Amino acid sequence: MTPPSHSHVNYDVVSLGETMIRYSPPGFERLEQARNLEVHIGGSESNTLAGLSRLGMDTCWVSRLTDNAMGRAIASAIAAHGVDTQWIRWTDHDRVGVYYYEQGTDSRPSEVIYDRAHSAFSRMRFDDLSNSPLERTRLFHVTGISLALSDSVRHTLAEARNIAVRAGSKVSFDFNYRAKLWSMTDARATCSEWIEQSDLVFIAHRDASDWLGITEPISEESVFARLLARRAKGTTVMTLGAGGAMASDGRRTARQGTSPVDGVGRLGAGDAFSSGFLFGWLQNWEIERSLQWANAAARHKFSTPGDLPWFTANELDRSLDQESGNRLIR
């Protein structure tokens, strides 16, 4: 692994966000008909950190959790993947966020119902943070999901970013727009600074078009070019769904396709993609190689239920070996 850029670093990636309990009917049952619900643990930031940890990176998840059985279950599930959870701020107040996921079919879309209002994380303040992990990381990772939750969280994330950057950290931002949490107008007002100034940005093609205010039909390449024009620096990744992804590091642009996937675990695939790309990016790989790993991580995530990833670097390497006949790591 590439040595850290400043000697006092203890983490490769630190992220701050909310992880929730997810309840789902078994199989393709509707919530109305279900008499039993499966329990999973999931949150965009912790999903990405778990993937990075399983690939060999040192990661840390910072959050605010209610000290009850549900909060402890969340912390234990994340720590089981090797993510450092020692900087969680525990509280006897508030509640753990919950969401319900009803898996769809070809004829019926999937459905998500959030029950996360007034959660412990949504009430996190800057005073709840310790500077220590933020001053000891190579990268600080943030998502638009967290920015959507409350004014106090938005302020906390901005101040956390300032601490990390002053200590020498880079910043990655996953726009990860959720229409059920806020409008694109509000997201545009809040996230534009993060998109324009972060060292690495992930954004879906549809969200990039909406954020840019594009109303006319134009090519994916044209959307990407307009996105790059708004970026002050760094690397930009635009995902294209079944079409793969595009990336630019300011010097070169690459596009990577992906194979069709008929899997059982769509949730968390985007976070797995981010972890695969970040794994390469933190080691200064060429963007083509990082995109290959990102797609391999997302495909592997589709093969397992739940939100958290269950892959290793060797498994992703073998997957890429089967596709291309070329080993990418040894």
Protein Blocks (a to p, Z undefined) as FASTA:
>chain_A
ZZdfbfkbcbfbdcddddddddddehjbcfklpcbdcdddddfklmmmmmmmmnopacdd
dddddddfklmmmmmmmmmnopafklpccdfehjddddddddddfklccdddddfehiak
lmpcfklpcfklmmmcfbdcddfklmmmpmklmmmmmmmmmmmmmnopacdddfkpafkl
ocfklmmmmmmmmmmmmmbdcddfklmmmmnopabdcdfklmmmmmmmmpgghjddddeh
jnopaddehjaccdddddddddfblghklmmmmmmmmmmmmnopafklmmmmmmmmmmmm
mmpgcjbdcddfklmmmmmmmmnopafbZZ
